[in-house]
Amino acid sequence: MLNVILLAGALALSPVGMQGAPAEAADLLGLWLNESGEVAVELEMCGDQLCGRVAWLGEELDASGQERVDAKNRSAELRGRKLKGLTVLSDFVSSDGDDGAWKQGMLYDPNIGSTFIHCTLRVEDDGRLRVRGFEGHMGSRGLVASRFGKTTHWTRVTLAQLAQ
């Protein structure tokens, strides 16, 4: 399941923060709450690519009262990374078409410790963010995508809404 532990809230973006960003990126920038309501991810420009980091967690502490970490990561050396602030979306590039999609990105899901590749982000007519990707597996030629994709929808939020 692409139940990414990502939270998102629409932050007020200043015109300065938008300089250099492709016009269609403006629709995606800001905070987005994942389907389960557990995580919000802030989408922002990283150079000419779109990326996202965990900005809010519904539960910031684990059962022992410590900040939640990337405990399910397949790489043991990365399991101590704090989830809040973790970059979970990367490498998205604007599509050449008029569909407003950002494609060829990667999404890391700390809930399952998996990376999804060939991901697409697009704001749908109802205002939700459609997130689609394919779980990546290491093959003889490097990271390859599974045949079956997964889709989830995120809702734009603000930090004020998340605080309630």
C-alpha atoms as one frame of an Amber mdcrd trajectory, in Angstrom:
protein
   0.000   0.000   0.000   1.255   3.417  -0.872   0.238   4.669   2.548   3.133
   7.050   2.697   3.686   8.650   6.028   3.503  12.042   4.432   1.682  15.054
   5.684   0.851  18.124   3.771  -0.536  21.548   4.524  -0.823  24.388   2.129
   1.597  26.989   3.371   1.272  30.531   2.205   3.960  30.866  -0.411   5.482
  34.246  -1.079   6.080  35.396  -4.644   9.797  35.279  -3.875   9.546  31.558
  -3.124   7.909  31.007  -6.494  10.567  32.675  -8.631  12.131  30.263 -11.064
   9.454  27.610 -10.529   7.560  26.430 -13.610   4.026  27.825 -13.643   2.383
  24.420 -13.234   4.409  23.743 -10.074   2.410  26.394  -8.228  -0.585  24.046
  -8.126   1.429  21.407  -6.281   3.538  23.471  -3.907   2.478  23.467  -0.265
   1.355  20.918   2.311  -0.532  17.742   1.479  -2.069  15.274   3.936  -1.867
  11.602   3.014  -5.018   9.451   2.777  -4.662   8.009   6.265  -4.232  11.467
   7.822  -1.004  10.357   9.532   1.505  12.494   7.671   1.724  15.811   5.857
   4.375  16.444   3.226   5.525  19.847   2.069   6.105  19.946  -1.678   8.692
  22.472  -2.810  11.074  23.171  -5.647  14.553  21.666  -5.344  16.274  23.418
  -8.202  14.202  22.656 -11.306  12.727  19.505  -9.760   9.869  18.995  -7.330
  10.580  17.342  -3.994   8.809  16.839  -0.686   9.664  16.334   2.957   7.702
  15.234   5.998   6.455  18.425   7.642   3.971  17.025  10.164   3.299  13.696
  11.852   0.028  12.806  13.540   2.093  10.958  16.129   5.528  12.509  16.517
   6.669  10.122  19.254   7.007   6.343  19.181   5.801   3.963  21.904   8.897
   4.683  24.006   8.348   8.451  23.858  11.179   9.090  21.391  10.929  10.976
  18.098   9.774   8.619  15.357  12.550   7.333  13.129  12.830   5.484   9.818
  12.749   2.124  11.624  11.579   0.030   8.647  14.247   1.197   6.225  15.857
  -1.708   4.387  19.285  -0.174   5.053  20.225  -0.645   8.705  22.420   2.473
   8.705  19.401   4.656   7.788  16.990   3.369  10.424  17.928   6.084  12.919
  16.880   8.974  10.631  14.142  11.144  12.104  10.908  11.022  10.107  10.067
  14.680  10.595  11.984  16.597   7.949  12.834  13.450   5.966  12.774  13.913
   2.181  10.294  11.356   0.867   9.616  12.700  -2.639  12.427  13.539  -5.050
  13.460  13.956  -8.658  10.053  14.942 -10.101  10.280  16.758 -13.431   7.570
  18.679 -15.232   5.896  16.782 -18.048   6.032  18.268 -21.528   2.255  18.104
 -21.949  -0.549  20.310 -20.704  -1.678  17.786 -18.074   0.169  19.575 -15.235
   1.775  16.311 -14.140   5.207  15.938 -12.609   6.777  12.611 -13.560   9.686
  10.225 -13.166  10.015  10.935  -9.463  10.717   8.695  -6.524   8.669   8.313
  -3.363   9.952   6.691  -0.190   7.335   5.158   2.109   8.735   4.845   5.653
   5.667   2.829   6.739   6.987  -0.120   4.764  10.578   0.918   4.058  10.049
   0.830   0.290  10.869   3.196  -2.536   8.415   3.740  -5.377   9.792   4.774
  -8.769   8.393   6.187 -12.006   6.020   8.197  -9.818   3.604  10.829 -11.081
   2.016  13.735  -9.205  -1.020  15.581 -10.551  -3.688  17.814  -9.023  -7.075
  16.430 -10.044 -10.234  18.397 -10.841 -11.500  17.887  -7.269  -8.334  19.541
  -5.872  -6.793  16.353  -4.477  -3.237  15.352  -5.327  -3.048  12.056  -7.204
   0.152  10.191  -6.325   0.982   7.136  -8.442   4.082   4.966  -8.436   5.546
   1.505  -8.821   7.434  -0.279  -6.065  11.109  -0.530  -6.971  13.100  -3.732
  -6.612  16.810  -4.308  -7.077  17.423  -6.338 -10.198  20.537  -7.356 -12.079
  20.486  -3.961 -13.831  19.755  -1.870 -10.754  16.421  -0.538  -9.508  13.498
  -1.767 -11.600   9.765  -1.179 -11.194   7.151  -3.792 -10.421   4.412  -4.314
 -13.016   1.632  -3.127 -10.745   1.322   0.493  -9.734  -0.311   2.010  -6.675
  -2.309   5.204  -6.470  -3.268   7.321  -3.485  -4.864  10.735  -3.098  -3.710
  13.479  -0.742  -5.600  16.541   0.448  -4.207  20.064   0.632  -4.065  21.338
   4.217  -2.579  24.143   6.278  -0.557  23.890   9.451  -3.427  25.626  11.250
  -5.800  22.861  10.149  -3.359  20.202  11.317  -3.046  21.854  14.729  -6.781
  21.418  15.405
